[in-house]
Every structure is written in C-alpha cells, then in structure tokens.
Amino acid sequence: MSRDQNDSITPTPRERELMMLIARGLQNKNIAYELKISENTVRAHIGNIMRKYRLQNRTQIAIAFALHAAPLSLRRDLARADRHTPAPKPAQAPAQNPGVQTAPD
C-alpha cells in the first residue's frame, strides 16, 4: 500500500477476505469457489484492491495483507526501521591497476 493519504484507508471485510485467500496462494477459481462468487467478480475485486492501494500484482496484495494483519507493534517497528536504514551501497567492481603489466600469452 502506498505511503500517503491512503494509509488511513482500511480494507473492507470483503477485501480482507480476498486478500487473505490471495496470501494463502489460492488461484482465482478457488477464491471464487470459497467466496461463492464468479471468477469475473474475483478479478474485479483484485483490480479494485490494486487500484485502491496502488499495488501492481498479487504478491504485493499478499504482503499488504500480511502487514495489515501483523500486530501494531511489529508494523511500527518495520516503519521505524524503514526510516532509519540507509540504502545499501551498490557493489563496485575491483579497480583495475593500470601500473601492473601482465605477460603476453
């Protein structure tokens, strides 16, 4: 979920149900069966969830559900760690030493 004014948006009970089933790894047809709705309705719900929370795929939906379902203390710790952890520096290739000559083959 995005970090802006939508942070205060809470999933509806139906969205939570759907997000939980996605997090469990169910396919659309199995979600439809579980919720007694059509696969088209499942796809519509998934599209709505992705738009509402600015997500791009099912994995992000599962992560968003897991974070939402996590205890508040854990969510606070994760948010705090996110703000204070410096971005990792990219790995650098070993420097070539132009002063060292190698023997020809």
Backbone atoms as SQL, in Angstrom:
CREATE TABLE atoms (id INTEGER PRIMARY KEY, chain TEXT, resi INTEGER, resn TEXT, atom TEXT, x REAL, y REAL, z REAL);
INSERT INTO atoms VALUES
  (1, 'A', 1, 'MET', 'N', 0.850, -1.166, 0.000),
  (2, 'A', 1, 'MET', 'CA', 0.000, 0.000, 0.000),
  (3, 'A', 1, 'MET', 'C', 0.898, 1.233, 0.000),
  (4, 'A', 2, 'SER', 'N', 0.433, 2.247, -0.594),
  (5, 'A', 2, 'SER', 'CA', 1.247, 3.447, -0.718),
  (6, 'A', 2, 'SER', 'C', 1.341, 4.182, 0.610),
  (7, 'A', 3, 'ARG', 'N', 2.359, 5.036, 0.717),
  (8, 'A', 3, 'ARG', 'CA', 2.564, 5.805, 1.951),
  (9, 'A', 3, 'ARG', 'C', 2.126, 7.236, 1.737),
  (10, 'A', 4, 'ASP', 'N', 0.844, 7.467, 1.670),
  (11, 'A', 4, 'ASP', 'CA', 0.337, 8.830, 1.546),
  (12, 'A', 4, 'ASP', 'C', -1.023, 8.879, 2.213),
  (13, 'A', 5, 'GLN', 'N', -1.894, 9.716, 1.716),
  (14, 'A', 5, 'GLN', 'CA', -3.204, 9.866, 2.348),
  (15, 'A', 5, 'GLN', 'C', -3.982, 8.554, 2.369),
  (16, 'A', 6, 'ASN', 'N', -3.629, 7.581, 1.518),
  (17, 'A', 6, 'ASN', 'CA', -4.344, 6.305, 1.503),
  (18, 'A', 6, 'ASN', 'C', -3.942, 5.405, 2.656),
  (19, 'A', 7, 'ASP', 'N', -2.929, 5.797, 3.461),
  (20, 'A', 7, 'ASP', 'CA', -2.543, 4.983, 4.603),
  (21, 'A', 7, 'ASP', 'C', -3.712, 4.804, 5.556),
  (22, 'A', 8, 'SER', 'N', -4.604, 5.780, 5.613),
  (23, 'A', 8, 'SER', 'CA', -5.724, 5.699, 6.546),
  (24, 'A', 8, 'SER', 'C', -6.860, 4.836, 6.001),
  (25, 'A', 9, 'ILE', 'N', -6.765, 4.423, 4.747),
  (26, 'A', 9, 'ILE', 'CA', -7.811, 3.578, 4.165),
  (27, 'A', 9, 'ILE', 'C', -7.663, 2.168, 4.711),
  (28, 'A', 10, 'THR', 'N', -8.744, 1.644, 5.242),
  (29, 'A', 10, 'THR', 'CA', -8.732, 0.289, 5.771),
  (30, 'A', 10, 'THR', 'C', -9.482, -0.619, 4.814),
  (31, 'A', 11, 'PRO', 'N', -8.977, -1.844, 4.602),
  (32, 'A', 11, 'PRO', 'CA', -9.697, -2.759, 3.716),
  (33, 'A', 11, 'PRO', 'C', -11.081, -3.088, 4.270),
  (34, 'A', 12, 'THR', 'N', -12.031, -3.244, 3.375),
  (35, 'A', 12, 'THR', 'CA', -13.369, -3.677, 3.770),
  (36, 'A', 12, 'THR', 'C', -13.288, -5.142, 4.189),
  (37, 'A', 13, 'PRO', 'N', -14.299, -5.653, 4.881),
  (38, 'A', 13, 'PRO', 'CA', -14.271, -7.077, 5.249),
  (39, 'A', 13, 'PRO', 'C', -14.113, -7.990, 4.028),
  (40, 'A', 14, 'ARG', 'N', -14.769, -7.656, 2.915),
  (41, 'A', 14, 'ARG', 'CA', -14.666, -8.487, 1.708),
  (42, 'A', 14, 'ARG', 'C', -13.253, -8.414, 1.121),
  (43, 'A', 15, 'GLU', 'N', -12.671, -7.209, 1.126),
  (44, 'A', 15, 'GLU', 'CA', -11.299, -7.061, 0.629),
  (45, 'A', 15, 'GLU', 'C', -10.336, -7.873, 1.494),
  (46, 'A', 16, 'ARG', 'N', -10.529, -7.836, 2.807),
  (47, 'A', 16, 'ARG', 'CA', -9.670, -8.620, 3.709),
  (48, 'A', 16, 'ARG', 'C', -9.784, -10.104, 3.408),
  (49, 'A', 17, 'GLU', 'N', -11.021, -10.577, 3.185),
  (50, 'A', 17, 'GLU', 'CA', -11.235, -11.990, 2.841),
  (51, 'A', 17, 'GLU', 'C', -10.461, -12.356, 1.583),
  (52, 'A', 18, 'LEU', 'N', -10.622, -11.536, 0.565),
  (53, 'A', 18, 'LEU', 'CA', -9.973, -11.798, -0.711),
  (54, 'A', 18, 'LEU', 'C', -8.451, -11.734, -0.571),
  (55, 'A', 19, 'MET', 'N', -7.955, -10.724, 0.138),
  (56, 'A', 19, 'MET', 'CA', -6.514, -10.583, 0.330),
  (57, 'A', 19, 'MET', 'C', -5.946, -11.784, 1.093),
  (58, 'A', 20, 'MET', 'N', -6.696, -12.290, 2.073),
  (59, 'A', 20, 'MET', 'CA', -6.243, -13.444, 2.834),
  (60, 'A', 20, 'MET', 'C', -6.135, -14.670, 1.927),
  (61, 'A', 21, 'LEU', 'N', -7.117, -14.866, 1.061),
  (62, 'A', 21, 'LEU', 'CA', -7.097, -16.021, 0.166),
  (63, 'A', 21, 'LEU', 'C', -5.960, -15.902, -0.848),
  (64, 'A', 22, 'ILE', 'N', -5.693, -14.696, -1.315),
  (65, 'A', 22, 'ILE', 'CA', -4.552, -14.479, -2.213),
  (66, 'A', 22, 'ILE', 'C', -3.262, -14.790, -1.457),
  (67, 'A', 23, 'ALA', 'N', -3.166, -14.320, -0.211),
  (68, 'A', 23, 'ALA', 'CA', -1.973, -14.562, 0.610),
  (69, 'A', 23, 'ALA', 'C', -1.776, -16.053, 0.859),
  (70, 'A', 24, 'ARG', 'N', -2.853, -16.811, 0.896),
  (71, 'A', 24, 'ARG', 'CA', -2.764, -18.262, 1.067),
  (72, 'A', 24, 'ARG', 'C', -2.340, -18.954, -0.226),
  (73, 'A', 25, 'GLY', 'N', -2.286, -18.189, -1.334),
  (74, 'A', 25, 'GLY', 'CA', -1.821, -18.753, -2.597),
  (75, 'A', 25, 'GLY', 'C', -2.912, -19.325, -3.484),
  (76, 'A', 26, 'LEU', 'N', -4.174, -19.038, -3.172),
  (77, 'A', 26, 'LEU', 'CA', -5.258, -19.585, -3.981),
  (78, 'A', 26, 'LEU', 'C', -5.350, -18.892, -5.335),
  (79, 'A', 27, 'GLN', 'N', -5.740, -19.666, -6.340),
  (80, 'A', 27, 'GLN', 'CA', -5.988, -19.128, -7.672),
  (81, 'A', 27, 'GLN', 'C', -7.386, -18.515, -7.701),
  (82, 'A', 28, 'ASN', 'N', -7.634, -17.700, -8.734),
  (83, 'A', 28, 'ASN', 'CA', -8.931, -17.024, -8.846),
  (84, 'A', 28, 'ASN', 'C', -10.104, -17.999, -8.784),
  (85, 'A', 29, 'LYS', 'N', -9.989, -19.153, -9.478),
  (86, 'A', 29, 'LYS', 'CA', -11.118, -20.091, -9.490),
  (87, 'A', 29, 'LYS', 'C', -11.389, -20.654, -8.098),
  (88, 'A', 30, 'ASN', 'N', -10.316, -20.869, -7.305),
  (89, 'A', 30, 'ASN', 'CA', -10.501, -21.370, -5.944),
  (90, 'A', 30, 'ASN', 'C', -11.051, -20.293, -5.012),
  (91, 'A', 31, 'ILE', 'N', -10.619, -19.049, -5.236),
  (92, 'A', 31, 'ILE', 'CA', -11.156, -17.932, -4.459),
  (93, 'A', 31, 'ILE', 'C', -12.642, -17.784, -4.758),
  (94, 'A', 32, 'ALA', 'N', -13.003, -17.878, -6.040),
  (95, 'A', 32, 'ALA', 'CA', -14.411, -17.778, -6.446),
  (96, 'A', 32, 'ALA', 'C', -15.236, -18.858, -5.751),
  (97, 'A', 33, 'TYR', 'N', -14.721, -20.069, -5.716),
  (98, 'A', 33, 'TYR', 'CA', -15.427, -21.177, -5.074),
  (99, 'A', 33, 'TYR', 'C', -15.592, -20.914, -3.582),
  (100, 'A', 34, 'GLU', 'N', -14.508, -20.492, -2.916),
  (101, 'A', 34, 'GLU', 'CA', -14.544, -20.221, -1.474),
  (102, 'A', 34, 'GLU', 'C', -15.557, -19.133, -1.120),
  (103, 'A', 35, 'LEU', 'N', -15.592, -18.070, -1.937),
  (104, 'A', 35, 'LEU', 'CA', -16.458, -16.927, -1.630),
  (105, 'A', 35, 'LEU', 'C', -17.830, -17.021, -2.287),
  (106, 'A', 36, 'LYS', 'N', -18.012, -18.085, -3.071),
  (107, 'A', 36, 'LYS', 'CA', -19.295, -18.306, -3.776),
  (108, 'A', 36, 'LYS', 'C', -19.647, -17.130, -4.691),
  (109, 'A', 37, 'ILE', 'N', -18.621, -16.702, -5.463),
  (110, 'A', 37, 'ILE', 'CA', -18.793, -15.641, -6.451),
  (111, 'A', 37, 'ILE', 'C', -18.148, -16.114, -7.750),
  (112, 'A', 38, 'SER', 'N', -18.357, -15.379, -8.823),
  (113, 'A', 38, 'SER', 'CA', -17.773, -15.779, -10.103),
  (114, 'A', 38, 'SER', 'C', -16.301, -15.360, -10.178),
  (115, 'A', 39, 'GLU', 'N', -15.569, -16.008, -11.094),
  (116, 'A', 39, 'GLU', 'CA', -14.167, -15.629, -11.307),
  (117, 'A', 39, 'GLU', 'C', -14.067, -14.187, -11.799),
  (118, 'A', 40, 'ASN', 'N', -15.050, -13.746, -12.595),
  (119, 'A', 40, 'ASN', 'CA', -15.053, -12.357, -13.059),
  (120, 'A', 40, 'ASN', 'C', -15.157, -11.386, -11.883),
  (121, 'A', 41, 'THR', 'N', -15.960, -11.734, -10.901),
  (122, 'A', 41, 'THR', 'CA', -16.096, -10.884, -9.712),
  (123, 'A', 41, 'THR', 'C', -14.789, -10.865, -8.928),
  (124, 'A', 42, 'VAL', 'N', -14.120, -12.017, -8.846),
  (125, 'A', 42, 'VAL', 'CA', -12.821, -12.080, -8.172),
  (126, 'A', 42, 'VAL', 'C', -11.838, -11.148, -8.868),
  (127, 'A', 43, 'ARG', 'N', -11.783, -11.232, -10.199),
  (128, 'A', 43, 'ARG', 'CA', -10.874, -10.362, -10.959),
  (129, 'A', 43, 'ARG', 'C', -11.203, -8.886, -10.730),
  (130, 'A', 44, 'ALA', 'N', -12.493, -8.577, -10.682),
  (131, 'A', 44, 'ALA', 'CA', -12.910, -7.187, -10.438),
  (132, 'A', 44, 'ALA', 'C', -12.453, -6.731, -9.050),
  (133, 'A', 45, 'HIS', 'N', -12.643, -7.585, -8.043),
  (134, 'A', 45, 'HIS', 'CA', -12.200, -7.243, -6.678),
  (135, 'A', 45, 'HIS', 'C', -10.687, -7.025, -6.643),
  (136, 'A', 46, 'ILE', 'N', -9.942, -7.910, -7.299),
  (137, 'A', 46, 'ILE', 'CA', -8.486, -7.793, -7.308),
  (138, 'A', 46, 'ILE', 'C', -8.068, -6.485, -7.978),
  (139, 'A', 47, 'GLY', 'N', -8.695, -6.163, -9.093),
  (140, 'A', 47, 'GLY', 'CA', -8.400, -4.899, -9.773),
  (141, 'A', 47, 'GLY', 'C', -8.703, -3.703, -8.895),
  (142, 'A', 48, 'ASN', 'N', -9.824, -3.755, -8.180),
  (143, 'A', 48, 'ASN', 'CA', -10.191, -2.659, -7.276),
  (144, 'A', 48, 'ASN', 'C', -9.179, -2.507, -6.139),
  (145, 'A', 49, 'ILE', 'N', -8.745, -3.633, -5.581),
  (146, 'A', 49, 'ILE', 'CA', -7.760, -3.597, -4.497),
  (147, 'A', 49, 'ILE', 'C', -6.452, -2.999, -5.012),
  (148, 'A', 50, 'MET', 'N', -6.032, -3.426, -6.198),
  (149, 'A', 50, 'MET', 'CA', -4.773, -2.915, -6.744),
  (150, 'A', 50, 'MET', 'C', -4.845, -1.409, -6.994),
  (151, 'A', 51, 'ARG', 'N', -5.969, -0.945, -7.513),
  (152, 'A', 51, 'ARG', 'CA', -6.121, 0.499, -7.743),
  (153, 'A', 51, 'ARG', 'C', -6.183, 1.268, -6.430),
  (154, 'A', 52, 'LYS', 'N', -6.994, 0.777, -5.501),
  (155, 'A', 52, 'LYS', 'CA', -7.208, 1.470, -4.233),
  (156, 'A', 52, 'LYS', 'C', -5.903, 1.646, -3.459),
  (157, 'A', 53, 'TYR', 'N', -5.068, 0.608, -3.465),
  (158, 'A', 53, 'TYR', 'CA', -3.834, 0.643, -2.680),
  (159, 'A', 53, 'TYR', 'C', -2.590, 0.842, -3.542),
  (160, 'A', 54, 'ARG', 'N', -2.795, 1.106, -4.815),
  (161, 'A', 54, 'ARG', 'CA', -1.694, 1.328, -5.762),
  (162, 'A', 54, 'ARG', 'C', -0.702, 0.176, -5.758),
  (163, 'A', 55, 'LEU', 'N', -1.235, -1.025, -5.889),
  (164, 'A', 55, 'LEU', 'CA', -0.411, -2.231, -5.953),
  (165, 'A', 55, 'LEU', 'C', -0.339, -2.697, -7.403),
  (166, 'A', 56, 'GLN', 'N', 0.672, -3.502, -7.704),
  (167, 'A', 56, 'GLN', 'CA', 0.872, -3.910, -9.087),
  (168, 'A', 56, 'GLN', 'C', 0.660, -5.390, -9.338),
  (169, 'A', 57, 'ASN', 'N', 0.632, -6.213, -8.289),
  (170, 'A', 57, 'ASN', 'CA', 0.465, -7.648, -8.522),
  (171, 'A', 57, 'ASN', 'C', -0.046, -8.349, -7.267),
  (172, 'A', 58, 'ARG', 'N', -0.325, -9.631, -7.407),
  (173, 'A', 58, 'ARG', 'CA', -0.886, -10.424, -6.307),
  (174, 'A', 58, 'ARG', 'C', 0.087, -10.538, -5.135),
  (175, 'A', 59, 'THR', 'N', 1.366, -10.595, -5.427),
  (176, 'A', 59, 'THR', 'CA', 2.357, -10.702, -4.358),
  (177, 'A', 59, 'THR', 'C', 2.280, -9.482, -3.452),
  (178, 'A', 60, 'GLN', 'N', 2.138, -8.309, -4.050),
  (179, 'A', 60, 'GLN', 'CA', 2.015, -7.097, -3.250),
  (180, 'A', 60, 'GLN', 'C', 0.729, -7.111, -2.433),
  (181, 'A', 61, 'ILE', 'N', -0.333, -7.686, -2.977),
  (182, 'A', 61, 'ILE', 'CA', -1.576, -7.811, -2.212),
  (183, 'A', 61, 'ILE', 'C', -1.332, -8.696, -0.994),
  (184, 'A', 62, 'ALA', 'N', -0.635, -9.825, -1.189),
  (185, 'A', 62, 'ALA', 'CA', -0.355, -10.742, -0.086),
  (186, 'A', 62, 'ALA', 'C', 0.500, -10.071, 0.985),
  (187, 'A', 63, 'ILE', 'N', 1.494, -9.301, 0.552),
  (188, 'A', 63, 'ILE', 'CA', 2.356, -8.599, 1.504),
  (189, 'A', 63, 'ILE', 'C', 1.555, -7.544, 2.266),
  (190, 'A', 64, 'ALA', 'N', 0.723, -6.805, 1.541),
  (191, 'A', 64, 'ALA', 'CA', -0.102, -5.776, 2.189),
  (192, 'A', 64, 'ALA', 'C', -1.020, -6.419, 3.225),
  (193, 'A', 65, 'PHE', 'N', -1.595, -7.572, 2.895),
  (194, 'A', 65, 'PHE', 'CA', -2.465, -8.268, 3.850),
  (195, 'A', 65, 'PHE', 'C', -1.665, -8.698, 5.072),
  (196, 'A', 66, 'ALA', 'N', -0.481, -9.273, 4.840),
  (197, 'A', 66, 'ALA', 'CA', 0.341, -9.747, 5.959),
  (198, 'A', 66, 'ALA', 'C', 0.715, -8.588, 6.877),
  (199, 'A', 67, 'LEU', 'N', 1.076, -7.455, 6.280),
  (200, 'A', 67, 'LEU', 'CA', 1.435, -6.303, 7.103),
  (201, 'A', 67, 'LEU', 'C', 0.229, -5.754, 7.844),
  (202, 'A', 68, 'HIS', 'N', -0.926, -5.737, 7.184),
  (203, 'A', 68, 'HIS', 'CA', -2.137, -5.236, 7.832),
  (204, 'A', 68, 'HIS', 'C', -2.546, -6.156, 8.983),
  (205, 'A', 69, 'ALA', 'N', -2.330, -7.464, 8.792),
  (206, 'A', 69, 'ALA', 'CA', -2.725, -8.431, 9.815),
  (207, 'A', 69, 'ALA', 'C', -1.698, -8.517, 10.944),
  (208, 'A', 70, 'ALA', 'N', -0.503, -7.979, 10.714),
  (209, 'A', 70, 'ALA', 'CA', 0.552, -8.035, 11.731),
  (210, 'A', 70, 'ALA', 'C', 0.172, -7.166, 12.927),
  (211, 'A', 71, 'PRO', 'N', 0.669, -7.510, 14.103),
  (212, 'A', 71, 'PRO', 'CA', 0.403, -6.688, 15.283),
  (213, 'A', 71, 'PRO', 'C', 0.918, -5.265, 15.078),
  (214, 'A', 72, 'LEU', 'N', 0.242, -4.315, 15.673),
  (215, 'A', 72, 'LEU', 'CA', 0.592, -2.907, 15.528),
  (216, 'A', 72, 'LEU', 'C', 2.049, -2.645, 15.929),
  (217, 'A', 73, 'SER', 'N', 2.525, -3.317, 16.961),
  (218, 'A', 73, 'SER', 'CA', 3.906, -3.101, 17.406),
  (219, 'A', 73, 'SER', 'C', 4.901, -3.504, 16.320),
  (220, 'A', 74, 'LEU', 'N', 4.632, -4.587, 15.617),
  (221, 'A', 74, 'LEU', 'CA', 5.519, -5.020, 14.536),
  (222, 'A', 74, 'LEU', 'C', 5.474, -4.031, 13.377),
  (223, 'A', 75, 'ARG', 'N', 4.275, -3.556, 13.046),
  (224, 'A', 75, 'ARG', 'CA', 4.157, -2.573, 11.958),
  (225, 'A', 75, 'ARG', 'C', 4.917, -1.301, 12.305),
  (226, 'A', 76, 'ARG', 'N', 4.841, -0.869, 13.570),
  (227, 'A', 76, 'ARG', 'CA', 5.581, 0.323, 13.995),
  (228, 'A', 76, 'ARG', 'C', 7.083, 0.102, 13.874),
  (229, 'A', 77, 'ASP', 'N', 7.541, -1.085, 14.307),
  (230, 'A', 77, 'ASP', 'CA', 8.968, -1.400, 14.225),
  (231, 'A', 77, 'ASP', 'C', 9.436, -1.407, 12.769),
  (232, 'A', 78, 'LEU', 'N', 8.643, -1.980, 11.896),
  (233, 'A', 78, 'LEU', 'CA', 9.006, -2.021, 10.472),
  (234, 'A', 78, 'LEU', 'C', 9.058, -0.615, 9.890),
  (235, 'A', 79, 'ALA', 'N', 8.110, 0.215, 10.247),
  (236, 'A', 79, 'ALA', 'CA', 8.087, 1.595, 9.746),
  (237, 'A', 79, 'ALA', 'C', 9.296, 2.362, 10.269),
  (238, 'A', 80, 'ARG', 'N', 9.636, 2.165, 11.525),
  (239, 'A', 80, 'ARG', 'CA', 10.789, 2.842, 12.116),
  (240, 'A', 80, 'ARG', 'C', 12.077, 2.379, 11.446),
  (241, 'A', 81, 'ALA', 'N', 12.220, 1.086, 11.219),
  (242, 'A', 81, 'ALA', 'CA', 13.416, 0.537, 10.578),
  (243, 'A', 81, 'ALA', 'C', 13.535, 1.048, 9.150),
  (244, 'A', 82, 'ASP', 'N', 12.414, 1.203, 8.480),
  (245, 'A', 82, 'ASP', 'CA', 12.412, 1.675, 7.095),
  (246, 'A', 82, 'ASP', 'C', 12.950, 3.104, 7.021),
  (247, 'A', 83, 'ARG', 'N', 12.654, 3.924, 8.004),
  (248, 'A', 83, 'ARG', 'CA', 13.094, 5.317, 8.008),
  (249, 'A', 83, 'ARG', 'C', 14.557, 5.460, 8.370),
  (250, 'A', 84, 'HIS', 'N', 15.096, 4.540, 9.174),
  (251, 'A', 84, 'HIS', 'CA', 16.441, 4.713, 9.700),
  (252, 'A', 84, 'HIS', 'C', 17.489, 3.835, 9.031),
  (253, 'A', 85, 'THR', 'N', 17.098, 2.948, 8.157),
  (254, 'A', 85, 'THR', 'CA', 18.047, 2.070, 7.498),
  (255, 'A', 85, 'THR', 'C', 18.572, 2.746, 6.243),
  (256, 'A', 86, 'PRO', 'N', 19.876, 2.986, 6.167),
  (257, 'A', 86, 'PRO', 'CA', 20.402, 3.603, 4.949),
  (258, 'A', 86, 'PRO', 'C', 20.308, 2.626, 3.785),
  (259, 'A', 87, 'ALA', 'N', 20.144, 3.175, 2.609),
  (260, 'A', 87, 'ALA', 'CA', 20.067, 2.336, 1.413),
  (261, 'A', 87, 'ALA', 'C', 21.409, 1.644, 1.214),
  (262, 'A', 88, 'PRO', 'N', 21.376, 0.360, 0.808),
  (263, 'A', 88, 'PRO', 'CA', 22.639, -0.344, 0.602),
  (264, 'A', 88, 'PRO', 'C', 23.408, 0.275, -0.563),
  (265, 'A', 89, 'LYS', 'N', 24.727, 0.313, -0.414),
  (266, 'A', 89, 'LYS', 'CA', 25.563, 0.866, -1.474),
  (267, 'A', 89, 'LYS', 'C', 25.744, -0.204, -2.550),
  (268, 'A', 90, 'PRO', 'N', 25.739, 0.197, -3.815),
  (269, 'A', 90, 'PRO', 'CA', 25.928, -0.793, -4.878),
  (270, 'A', 90, 'PRO', 'C', 27.340, -1.372, -4.813),
  (271, 'A', 91, 'ALA', 'N', 27.458, -2.632, -5.171),
  (272, 'A', 91, 'ALA', 'CA', 28.763, -3.287, -5.181),
  (273, 'A', 91, 'ALA', 'C', 29.611, -2.688, -6.290),
  (274, 'A', 92, 'GLN', 'N', 30.876, -2.527, -6.012),
  (275, 'A', 92, 'GLN', 'CA', 31.776, -1.957, -7.008),
  (276, 'A', 92, 'GLN', 'C', 32.698, -3.039, -7.538),
  (277, 'A', 93, 'ALA', 'N', 32.994, -2.970, -8.825),
  (278, 'A', 93, 'ALA', 'CA', 33.928, -3.900, -9.438),
  (279, 'A', 93, 'ALA', 'C', 35.324, -3.586, -8.923),
  (280, 'A', 94, 'PRO', 'N', 36.178, -4.600, -8.810),
  (281, 'A', 94, 'PRO', 'CA', 37.541, -4.329, -8.360),
  (282, 'A', 94, 'PRO', 'C', 38.227, -3.359, -9.322),
  (283, 'A', 95, 'ALA', 'N', 38.977, -2.440, -8.765),
  (284, 'A', 95, 'ALA', 'CA', 39.643, -1.430, -9.582),
  (285, 'A', 95, 'ALA', 'C', 40.771, -2.075, -10.382),
  (286, 'A', 96, 'GLN', 'N', 40.877, -1.686, -11.620),
  (287, 'A', 96, 'GLN', 'CA', 41.969, -2.145, -12.473),
  (288, 'A', 96, 'GLN', 'C', 43.203, -1.306, -12.151),
  (289, 'A', 97, 'ASN', 'N', 44.314, -1.941, -11.945),
  (290, 'A', 97, 'ASN', 'CA', 45.546, -1.220, -11.657),
  (291, 'A', 97, 'ASN', 'C', 46.312, -1.059, -12.962),
  (292, 'A', 98, 'PRO', 'N', 46.306, 0.157, -13.545),
  (293, 'A', 98, 'PRO', 'CA', 46.948, 0.324, -14.850),
  (294, 'A', 98, 'PRO', 'C', 48.470, 0.210, -14.770),
  (295, 'A', 99, 'GLY', 'N', 49.055, 0.295, -13.598),
  (296, 'A', 99, 'GLY', 'CA', 50.513, 0.221, -13.462),
  (297, 'A', 99, 'GLY', 'C', 51.035, -1.211, -13.505),
  (298, 'A', 100, 'VAL', 'N', 50.171, -2.206, -13.363),
  (299, 'A', 100, 'VAL', 'CA', 50.611, -3.589, -13.343),
  (300, 'A', 100, 'VAL', 'C', 50.492, -4.166, -14.736),
  (301, 'A', 101, 'GLN', 'N', 51.593, -4.684, -15.256),
  (302, 'A', 101, 'GLN', 'CA', 51.598, -5.277, -16.591),
  (303, 'A', 101, 'GLN', 'C', 51.598, -6.784, -16.445),
  (304, 'A', 102, 'THR', 'N', 50.889, -7.435, -17.344),
  (305, 'A', 102, 'THR', 'CA', 50.863, -8.902, -17.340),
  (306, 'A', 102, 'THR', 'C', 51.639, -9.377, -18.556),
  (307, 'A', 103, 'ALA', 'N', 52.167, -10.582, -18.426),
  (308, 'A', 103, 'ALA', 'CA', 52.938, -11.170, -19.527),
  (309, 'A', 103, 'ALA', 'C', 51.995, -11.547, -20.657),
  (310, 'A', 104, 'PRO', 'N', 52.404, -11.349, -21.896),
  (311, 'A', 104, 'PRO', 'CA', 51.566, -11.759, -23.020),
  (312, 'A', 104, 'PRO', 'C', 51.438, -13.273, -23.069),
  (313, 'A', 105, 'ASP', 'N', 50.338, -13.753, -23.616),
  (314, 'A', 105, 'ASP', 'CA', 50.085, -15.208, -23.709),
  (315, 'A', 105, 'ASP', 'C', 50.978, -15.870, -24.698);
